[in-house]
Amino acid sequence: MRHLDADTVWLGLGMRGAIDALERAIGEDGFPPVPQRLHLREDDQQLLVMPSFTGGWAGVKLITIDPANPGRGLPLIHGSYTLFGPPALAPVATIDGAALTELRTAAVSGLATRHLARPDASRLVILGAGAQGRSHLVAMAAVRPLSEVVVVAPRPASVDAFLAFAADHLDGVAVRAGTPDDVADADLVCACTSSATPVFDGRRLPPGVHVNAIGAYLPSMTEVDAVTVASSRVVVETREAAFAEKGDLLQAEEAGAWSRDQLAADLTALVRDRVPVRTRDDERTLFASVGVAYEDLVVARAVAEAAGAS
């Protein structure tokens, strides 16, 4: 059994490869049944357990989250993924869990953006300058012709690191630091924070914008406000996961601003069944993601195949 480190995850498969792997898997089979992830909490620290099993392949991801880690100069997330394969469900590889999460989360947003954003969407605002902010920059550049990128984050050091990363990964694209009000001029918005409260004012969103909201993975968390939810055509990965965990939607529903009956589609309907969600250029769309274990399994398999480990 091989161990695949972060460099192997990113350099072996790449963002476009991860997006395409998810497109193929969801486009062919949709989402198989998976259990809700297990959350264990002690004070502010969390352990998440995410298993998936389908088609002779199985995998489980263990992720730890400590909000104090960035202040220690450490990643917010640590983790490990174990992949098992056919014919004997033998161990195939262990994979860096944090890198897999970064790649998978942004690739799912990239897939949703590929199907939901206007074809000419080019002005991107990213809220959050950490690992997910950086990976979403790569994902958005893989699916849309970016012309301008604005990053919004509270820590100047994180913003500087993001700007340096962007300079290394984008050619001919204007990149600058900004404020939450910059969403008013955006075609694409990615909310990639661990905030428990909204990170921008939904009243400032322009017509036709597409929003990816990926940070709120508990009912108590919400990155986007009820205005954003209520004014958008909303897509989720699966209804079961979203209505168990996605605080953005659950809190908007509790406030009476939105109802789950208004959900436009899940990813299976969007990708496999080609249900039309954006029908006009001036419609707003929102992809409200929580992360589903099957997505990890799909990307883990693709990473292992690219590395010659399966």
DOPADREN-264825 format. One line per 2 residues: number of its first residue (from 1); for each residue x, y negated, z negated of N, C-alpha, C. Coordinates in steps of 0.02 Angstrom, whole numbers. Example, Ala and Ser with C-alpha at 12.3 -4.5 7.8 and 13.67 -1.06 7.14 Angstrom:
# DOPADREN-264825
1	660:284:-390:615:225:-390:660:165:-390  642:112:-354:684:53:-357:645:-2:-394
END
This chain:
# DOPADREN-264825
1	42:60:0:0:0:0:44:-62:0  30:-108:45:70:-169:51:38:-227:13
3	81:-272:-9:56:-335:-37:66:-390:16  12:-425:30:13:-479:79:10:-545:43
5	64:-584:48:68:-646:11:34:-703:49  37:-763:20:1:-820:49:25:-836:119
7	90:-832:131:115:-847:198:88:-797:249  84:-734:230:57:-683:275:-16:-696:290
9	-54:-716:239:-125:-731:248:-133:-787:299  -96:-841:291:-106:-899:334:-72:-892:402
11	-11:-868:403:26:-866:466:6:-806:509  -13:-751:476:-30:-691:514:-96:-697:551
13	-147:-723:517:-214:-727:547:-229:-797:571  -220:-846:528:-234:-915:547:-308:-932:541
15	-322:-997:541:-391:-1020:531:-437:-999:587  -415:-1009:648:-459:-991:705:-472:-916:705
17	-422:-876:688:-433:-804:684:-483:-785:631  -482:-819:574:-529:-805:521:-600:-825:541
19	-607:-883:572:-673:-905:595:-701:-856:646  -659:-835:693:-682:-788:745:-701:-721:715
21	-663:-697:665:-679:-633:632:-747:-637:599  -761:-692:565:-826:-700:533:-882:-706:585
23	-869:-741:639:-919:-747:693:-937:-678:720  -887:-636:732:-900:-569:759:-939:-527:709
25	-917:-527:647:-948:-483:597:-1021:-504:583  -1032:-569:572:-1100:-592:557:-1142:-590:620
27	-1112:-604:677:-1149:-602:739:-1173:-532:758  -1136:-481:737:-1155:-412:752:-1202:-383:699
29	-1185:-393:636:-1219:-356:582:-1253:-400:530  -1243:-465:531:-1269:-506:477:-1233:-491:412
31	-1267:-501:356:-1237:-489:290:-1266:-425:260  -1224:-376:243:-1250:-317:207:-1266:-336:135
33	-1306:-295:101:-1320:-310:31:-1255:-309:-11  -1246:-359:-52:-1190:-361:-99:-1216:-385:-166
35	-1186:-363:-221:-1209:-387:-286:-1187:-459:-297  -1224:-494:-339:-1202:-560:-359:-1136:-555:-395
37	-1093:-605:-386:-1029:-602:-420:-1039:-605:-496  -992:-574:-530:-993:-574:-603:-953:-633:-629
39	-983:-673:-672:-950:-730:-703:-936:-713:-776  -875:-718:-797:-857:-714:-868:-825:-780:-887
41	-846:-807:-944:-822:-873:-964:-798:-872:-1037  -743:-906:-1049:-718:-917:-1116:-695:-989:-1120
43	-731:-1030:-1158:-720:-1102:-1158:-727:-1128:-1086  -676:-1163:-1060:-680:-1189:-992:-650:-1142:-940
45	-620:-1087:-962:-589:-1040:-915:-640:-989:-891  -632:-967:-827:-679:-920:-798:-643:-864:-762
47	-674:-805:-763:-654:-748:-722:-713:-730:-678  -700:-725:-611:-751:-707:-563:-732:-641:-531
49	-780:-595:-526:-769:-529:-496:-817:-522:-437  -790:-509:-377:-830:-509:-315:-816:-446:-275
51	-859:-394:-280:-849:-332:-241:-892:-331:-178  -870:-294:-128:-909:-283:-67:-890:-215:-38
53	-939:-181:-7:-928:-113:18:-974:-102:78  -945:-91:137:-986:-79:196:-942:-48:251
55	-972:-3:289:-940:25:348:-875:62:333  -870:93:276:-809:130:258:-753:87:231
57	-765:22:225:-716:-24:196:-744:-52:130  -700:-63:83:-721:-92:19:-666:-139:-5
59	-686:-185:-47:-638:-232:-75:-666:-265:-136  -621:-288:-179:-643:-326:-237:-593:-382:-249
61	-621:-441:-263:-579:-499:-277:-587:-519:-350  -531:-531:-382:-530:-558:-450:-502:-628:-447
63	-540:-676:-471:-519:-746:-469:-524:-775:-539  -473:-812:-560:-476:-850:-622:-476:-924:-605
65	-513:-962:-645:-518:-1035:-636:-505:-1068:-703  -458:-1114:-704:-444:-1153:-764:-440:-1226:-744
67	-489:-1267:-765:-489:-1338:-746:-428:-1376:-769  -392:-1350:-818:-333:-1385:-843:-271:-1372:-800
69	-276:-1325:-754:-217:-1307:-715:-187:-1363:-673  -228:-1403:-638:-197:-1458:-599:-156:-1505:-642
71	-177:-1517:-704:-138:-1559:-749:-73:-1526:-770  -69:-1460:-764:-7:-1423:-779:37:-1417:-718
73	14:-1445:-662:51:-1436:-600:41:-1368:-569  -15:-1334:-587:-30:-1267:-562:-94:-1269:-520
75	-104:-1220:-477:-167:-1217:-438:-227:-1207:-484  -283:-1235:-465:-345:-1225:-503:-363:-1152:-506
77	-351:-1115:-451:-372:-1046:-444:-312:-1000:-438  -314:-944:-474:-269:-888:-462:-311:-826:-447
79	-282:-777:-412:-322:-718:-399:-286:-665:-359  -321:-608:-352:-294:-552:-314:-352:-515:-281
81	-339:-489:-222:-389:-450:-185:-360:-382:-170  -399:-329:-181:-379:-261:-164:-425:-235:-110
83	-396:-213:-54:-433:-189:4:-425:-113:9  -481:-77:19:-482:-5:28:-511:10:97
85	-484:63:130:-507:76:197:-520:148:212  -550:162:271:-567:230:291:-504:267:314
87	-508:335:316:-569:375:304:-579:394:230  -531:380:188:-534:406:119:-545:352:67
89	-561:291:89:-564:234:43:-500:228:2  -445:240:36:-380:233:3:-359:160:2
91	-318:140:-47:-294:71:-49:-254:54:13  -271:-1:44:-236:-24:105:-187:-79:89
93	-209:-128:50:-167:-186:35:-194:-224:-25  -148:-257:-59:-168:-310:-105:-151:-376:-71
95	-193:-425:-82:-187:-489:-46:-190:-546:-96  -149:-596:-86:-151:-655:-129:-223:-683:-129
97	-254:-682:-188:-325:-699:-193:-339:-773:-183  -294:-816:-206:-304:-887:-198:-300:-906:-124
99	-250:-879:-89:-242:-894:-18:-301:-867:22  -324:-807:6:-381:-778:40:-443:-821:29
101	-453:-846:-32:-510:-888:-47:-508:-953:-8  -448:-984:-6:-441:-1046:32:-458:-1035:106
103	-431:-982:134:-442:-969:205:-514:-951:218  -542:-905:179:-610:-882:190:-662:-938:181
105	-654:-977:127:-703:-1029:114:-705:-1080:171  -647:-1103:191:-644:-1152:245:-666:-1122:312
107	-650:-1058:323:-670:-1026:386:-746:-1020:390  -779:-1006:334:-852:-1003:335:-881:-1071:350
109	-852:-1124:320:-874:-1192:337:-861:-1207:411  -804:-1183:436:-788:-1193:507:-839:-1159:551
111	-860:-1099:532:-910:-1063:571:-977:-1101:571  -997:-1124:512:-1060:-1162:507:-1055:-1227:548
113	-998:-1260:544:-988:-1322:581:-989:-1310:656  -960:-1255:677:-961:-1237:749:-1032:-1233:775
115	-1079:-1210:734:-1148:-1201:756:-1194:-1260:740  -1173:-1304:692:-1219:-1355:668:-1200:-1427:687
117	-1136:-1442:689:-1115:-1511:702:-1125:-1530:775  -1134:-1594:788:-1136:-1617:857:-1071:-1600:893
119	-1074:-1581:956:-1013:-1562:992:-960:-1617:992  -980:-1681:991:-932:-1735:993:-913:-1761:924
121	-933:-1727:870:-916:-1750:803:-841:-1753:794  -816:-1812:774:-743:-1820:771:-719:-1857:709
123	-762:-1894:675:-741:-1933:616:-757:-1893:553  -704:-1873:518:-710:-1827:461:-694:-1863:396
125	-736:-1853:346:-722:-1875:278:-718:-1812:234  -663:-1805:197:-654:-1749:151:-651:-1777:81
127	-695:-1753:38:-693:-1772:-33:-661:-1715:-71  -601:-1729:-98:-560:-1678:-130:-497:-1667:-91
129	-439:-1677:-124:-375:-1673:-90:-334:-1612:-110  -368:-1563:-142:-333:-1503:-163:-329:-1450:-108
131	-321:-1388:-129:-312:-1333:-82:-371:-1328:-34  -432:-1333:-59:-490:-1328:-15:-497:-1388:31
133	-478:-1447:6:-478:-1505:51:-431:-1495:109  -371:-1469:95:-323:-1458:148:-346:-1403:196
135	-373:-1348:169:-394:-1294:213:-455:-1315:255  -498:-1357:228:-554:-1381:268:-532:-1429:323
137	-478:-1466:311:-450:-1507:365:-430:-1462:424  -397:-1407:409:-376:-1361:462:-437:-1330:496
139	-488:-1312:457:-548:-1281:486:-585:-1330:531  -593:-1392:509:-630:-1440:550:-591:-1454:615
141	-525:-1458:611:-485:-1470:670:-489:-1411:719  -504:-1351:693:-509:-1292:735:-574:-1290:775
143	-625:-1327:753:-690:-1321:786:-716:-1386:816  -685:-1443:800:-707:-1507:828:-647:-1551:844
145	-655:-1596:893:-599:-1638:915:-591:-1699:870  -554:-1692:816:-550:-1745:766:-514:-1806:794
147	-540:-1865:777:-508:-1928:796:-487:-1968:735  -521:-1958:678:-505:-1994:617:-521:-1950:557
149	-478:-1953:506:-488:-1916:444:-479:-1963:386  -527:-1963:340:-523:-2002:279:-526:-1954:221
151	-480:-1960:174:-479:-1917:115:-496:-1959:53  -538:-1931:10:-560:-1966:-51:-545:-1921:-110
153	-504:-1945:-157:-487:-1907:-216:-463:-1955:-270  -470:-1936:-334:-455:-1983:-388:-381:-1990:-404
155	-340:-1939:-388:-270:-1940:-408:-226:-1960:-349  -189:-2016:-355:-147:-2039:-299:-97:-1986:-276
157	-70:-1947:-323:-21:-1896:-303:-53:-1844:-258  -115:-1825:-272:-149:-1776:-230:-164:-1805:-161
159	-183:-1868:-159:-196:-1901:-95:-132:-1904:-54  -77:-1922:-85:-13:-1926:-49:6:-1858:-21
161	-5:-1805:-61:12:-1737:-37:-33:-1718:21  -97:-1737:18:-143:-1722:73:-121:-1759:137
163	-103:-1822:130:-83:-1861:189:-20:-1831:221  27:-1808:179:87:-1775:206:69:-1710:242
165	24:-1672:212:0:-1610:244:-32:-1625:311  -75:-1675:312:-110:-1693:374:-60:-1715:428
167	-9:-1751:409:41:-1773:457:76:-1714:489  84:-1660:451:118:-1600:477:73:-1557:520
169	6:-1564:512:-40:-1519:545:-83:-1550:599  -83:-1616:603:-124:-1650:653:-79:-1693:697
171	-95:-1696:760:-57:-1736:807:-103:-1788:839  -87:-1851:831:-126:-1904:863:-192:-1919:829
173	-199:-1900:765:-261:-1913:728:-246:-1962:672  -285:-2015:667:-277:-2065:614:-301:-2035:548
175	-259:-2038:497:-276:-2010:431:-261:-2063:378  -309:-2074:334:-300:-2125:282:-338:-2106:219
177	-321:-2138:164:-359:-2132:102:-419:-2178:105  -473:-2159:71:-534:-2200:72:-573:-2193:8
179	-637:-2211:12:-682:-2209:-45:-745:-2170:-24  -787:-2152:-73:-849:-2116:-55:-893:-2153:-6
181	-889:-2219:-4:-930:-2257:43:-912:-2244:116  -854:-2215:128:-834:-2200:197:-878:-2148:230
183	-920:-2112:191:-966:-2065:223:-1014:-2100:270  -1023:-2165:262:-1069:-2203:304:-1049:-2202:377
185	-985:-2190:392:-961:-2190:461:-939:-2121:484  -959:-2069:448:-934:-2002:462:-980:-1964:510
187	-949:-1920:549:-986:-1869:587:-986:-1803:549  -933:-1791:510:-924:-1731:471:-904:-1751:400
189	-934:-1719:350:-916:-1730:281:-904:-1662:249  -848:-1654:214:-834:-1593:177:-825:-1611:104
191	-869:-1586:61:-863:-1595:-11:-828:-1535:-40  -766:-1545:-62:-722:-1490:-82:-694:-1503:-152
193	-738:-1514:-200:-717:-1533:-267:-745:-1484:-318  -723:-1492:-379:-751:-1453:-435:-797:-1497:-477
195	-822:-1551:-448:-864:-1598:-485:-931:-1567:-503  -956:-1585:-561:-1023:-1563:-582:-1076:-1615:-565
197	-1055:-1671:-537:-1103:-1725:-519:-1089:-1747:-448  -1138:-1777:-414:-1129:-1795:-343:-1069:-1840:-332
199	-1034:-1826:-277:-972:-1862:-262:-981:-1917:-209  -1041:-1924:-182:-1056:-1981:-139:-1131:-1994:-141
201	-1150:-2052:-117:-1220:-2073:-117:-1252:-2052:-51  -1300:-2006:-54:-1331:-1980:6:-1367:-2032:47
203	-1386:-2088:16:-1419:-2141:53:-1373:-2173:105  -1308:-2164:98:-1260:-2194:144:-1244:-2149:204
205	-1269:-2088:204:-1254:-2043:260:-1287:-2069:324  -1251:-2067:379:-1280:-2090:442:-1322:-2035:475
207	-1365:-2053:522:-1400:-2003:561:-1349:-1958:598  -1366:-1895:606:-1326:-1850:646:-1266:-1819:612
209	-1254:-1836:548:-1196:-1810:513:-1206:-1737:495  -1151:-1700:491:-1152:-1632:465:-1111:-1631:401
211	-1138:-1601:348:-1105:-1597:283:-1093:-1524:264  -1032:-1509:243:-1016:-1445:211:-1005:-1458:137
213	-1045:-1425:95:-1039:-1433:22:-1019:-1365:-7  -957:-1360:-31:-931:-1294:-50:-911:-1289:-123
215	-910:-1344:-160:-881:-1342:-227:-928:-1317:-282  -993:-1329:-275:-1041:-1312:-328:-1059:-1238:-323
217	-1034:-1198:-368:-1047:-1125:-367:-1084:-1102:-429  -1110:-1149:-469:-1150:-1134:-528:-1212:-1177:-527
219	-1267:-1154:-556:-1328:-1195:-558:-1318:-1263:-592  -1269:-1267:-636:-1257:-1329:-673:-1215:-1380:-634
221	-1190:-1361:-575:-1146:-1404:-536:-1184:-1431:-475  -1169:-1492:-456:-1196:-1520:-393:-1149:-1572:-366
223	-1123:-1561:-306:-1080:-1608:-272:-1119:-1658:-229  -1175:-1636:-202:-1215:-1679:-160:-1282:-1692:-194
225	-1308:-1753:-186:-1368:-1771:-223:-1431:-1747:-187  -1488:-1757:-222:-1552:-1734:-195:-1570:-1770:-130
227	-1547:-1832:-122:-1560:-1868:-60:-1528:-1832:-1  -1466:-1810:-10:-1431:-1774:43:-1468:-1710:61
229	-1487:-1672:10:-1523:-1609:22:-1589:-1622:58  -1628:-1669:32:-1695:-1681:58:-1695:-1709:129
231	-1642:-1744:147:-1641:-1776:214:-1605:-1733:266  -1587:-1672:248:-1547:-1630:293:-1584:-1565:311
233	-1565:-1538:368:-1584:-1469:385:-1533:-1424:350  -1555:-1384:302:-1510:-1348:257:-1500:-1276:280
235	-1437:-1254:281:-1418:-1185:297:-1376:-1158:239  -1387:-1095:222:-1349:-1061:169:-1320:-996:196
237	-1275:-966:158:-1249:-900:179:-1303:-847:174  -1327:-835:113:-1385:-791:103:-1431:-826:53
239	-1495:-813:60:-1543:-842:14:-1531:-818:-57  -1515:-754:-64:-1506:-726:-131:-1450:-762:-169
241	-1393:-772:-135:-1336:-805:-168:-1351:-878:-181  -1380:-911:-133:-1392:-984:-140:-1441:-998:-196
243	-1495:-960:-199:-1546:-975:-249:-1530:-947:-318  -1475:-909:-322:-1451:-888:-387:-1399:-936:-415
245	-1362:-971:-370:-1303:-1007:-394:-1296:-1079:-370  -1326:-1098:-314:-1308:-1162:-283:-1343:-1220:-318
247	-1307:-1252:-363:-1335:-1306:-403:-1361:-1364:-361  -1329:-1380:-305:-1353:-1434:-262:-1426:-1423:-243
249	-1443:-1362:-224:-1510:-1347:-202:-1557:-1338:-261  -1534:-1303:-312:-1577:-1288:-369:-1597:-1352:-406
251	-1550:-1399:-412:-1566:-1461:-447:-1610:-1506:-405  -1600:-1506:-339:-1645:-1544:-295:-1715:-1516:-298
253	-1721:-1451:-302:-1786:-1419:-307:-1819:-1435:-374  -1779:-1431:-427:-1805:-1446:-494:-1830:-1518:-498
255	-1797:-1563:-464:-1817:-1634:-464:-1878:-1647:-420  -1900:-1597:-383:-1958:-1605:-340:-1942:-1639:-274
257	-1877:-1645:-258:-1858:-1679:-196:-1855:-1632:-136  -1852:-1568:-149:-1841:-1518:-96:-1869:-1452:-119
259	-1889:-1409:-73:-1914:-1343:-89:-1877:-1291:-48  -1866:-1233:-78:-1832:-1180:-41:-1870:-1158:21
261	-1936:-1172:23:-1974:-1158:83:-1952:-1201:143  -1916:-1255:128:-1891:-1299:181:-1824:-1276:210
263	-1795:-1223:183:-1731:-1198:208:-1735:-1185:283  -1688:-1212:321:-1690:-1205:394:-1669:-1135:417
265	-1617:-1107:385:-1591:-1042:407:-1538:-1018:358  -1522:-953:361:-1461:-928:330:-1411:-914:387
267	-1350:-894:368:-1299:-885:419:-1316:-830:468  -1349:-777:444:-1369:-724:490:-1415:-750:544
269	-1465:-789:523:-1512:-817:572:-1476:-865:619  -1429:-904:591:-1394:-954:632:-1348:-922:682
271	-1308:-873:660:-1255:-845:702:-1279:-786:743  -1312:-738:711:-1334:-678:747:-1397:-691:788
273	-1447:-723:756:-1512:-730:788:-1518:-795:828  -1468:-838:823:-1466:-901:861:-1528:-944:848
275	-1551:-945:786:-1608:-989:769:-1585:-1061:776  -1622:-1102:814:-1602:-1172:823:-1613:-1212:759
277	-1561:-1243:734:-1565:-1284:674:-1560:-1357:692  -1506:-1376:725:-1500:-1445:750:-1535:-1448:817
279	-1589:-1485:819:-1628:-1492:881:-1622:-1562:911  -1593:-1610:871:-1582:-1678:896:-1515:-1703:870
281	-1485:-1748:908:-1420:-1775:887:-1425:-1816:823  -1484:-1844:808:-1489:-1887:749:-1509:-1848:686
283	-1519:-1783:691:-1534:-1744:631:-1473:-1735:587  -1482:-1736:522:-1429:-1719:475:-1432:-1645:461
285	-1374:-1613:455:-1371:-1543:436:-1326:-1535:375  -1342:-1486:333:-1305:-1472:272:-1293:-1398:266
287	-1230:-1378:262:-1213:-1309:246:-1196:-1306:172  -1239:-1272:133:-1231:-1268:61:-1203:-1199:44
289	-1138:-1195:31:-1103:-1132:25:-1086:-1117:-48  -1089:-1052:-65:-1066:-1030:-131:-1011:-977:-125
291	-1003:-948:-67:-955:-894:-59:-988:-827:-74  -983:-780:-26:-1013:-714:-33:-958:-662:-23
293	-959:-609:-63:-903:-561:-63:-892:-529:5  -945:-521:45:-936:-490:111:-890:-532:155
295	-893:-598:148:-848:-641:187:-776:-626:170  -761:-616:106:-693:-598:86:-672:-532:118
297	-717:-483:119:-700:-419:148:-685:-425:223  -725:-464:258:-714:-474:330:-646:-506:343
299	-630:-559:306:-567:-594:317:-508:-552:292  -517:-516:237:-463:-473:212:-445:-419:263
301	-496:-389:293:-484:-339:346:-446:-370:404  -466:-429:424:-432:-463:480:-360:-480:463
303	-349:-503:401:-281:-518:379:-238:-454:380  -266:-399:354:-228:-336:352:-213:-310:423
305	-261:-316:467:-250:-294:536:-197:-336:570  -200:-402:559:-150:-446:590:-79:-432:564
307	-76:-409:501:-10:-394:471:12:-322:484  -30:-283:519:-13:-212:532:-17:-169:471
309	-60:-188:423:-65:-151:360:-124:-104:359  -166:-104:412:-225:-60:411:-223:-12:470
END
